[in-house]
Amino acid sequence: MAQTISGYDVVAFIKKADAPKGTVAKLVPYQTSDTFNLKRDSDTTKTKTGNQSKKGTLETEFSLEMLNNDSQQAKEFRDSVVNDEILDVWRVYRKVKNDKGNFKAYYFQVKVTEDNESNPVDDDSTRSLSFSVITDPLEGYLPLPDEAKEAMNFVFKGLDDTKLDPETGETITNTTTQGAGK
């Protein structure tokens, strides 16, 4: 049965493309939204025997917004635009899994083309990022390392004592620590 996908459940992970082998991509903290568009133009030429269509190249657009923060990921976004560095991006659908328990994701490489910071006096500081997508996106399913699962559990479950069962990969919550200080 098909299910709807909440924007809340689509998250981005990044790392520098030239990071040492074995470096794990990190969840973008405080992400508030992203936009991901795929489009392909085609040209049609009228001929005496009928229309002939020629497909254009695939164009991918990606942008992201987040609360401003001092994370390593936020620094890597700034470094990308200042130093013309390439980032690896994974857009992960945390509620869409295959029968092996792997998460649906898109992988592509980008360069940050704009990093706009907004600092209103009466609200949170935010960053709006625009990207030049330099590779065609690859769609598939991927396993997430425990560190990434724990980061998502922290972000999406709050400050409870959340851990992963090493055998099943399921979330274990220690309810004895919830409500501490009451």
PyMOL commands that set and color helices and strands:
alter all, ss='L'
color gray80, all
select helices_A, chain A and resi 7-9+72-83+146-157
alter helices_A, ss='H'
color red, helices_A
select strands_A, chain A and resi 10-16+26-27+31-47+50-67+87-97+103-118+126-133+138-142+161-164+171-174
alter strands_A, ss='S'
color yellow, strands_A
deselect
rebuild
show_as cartoon
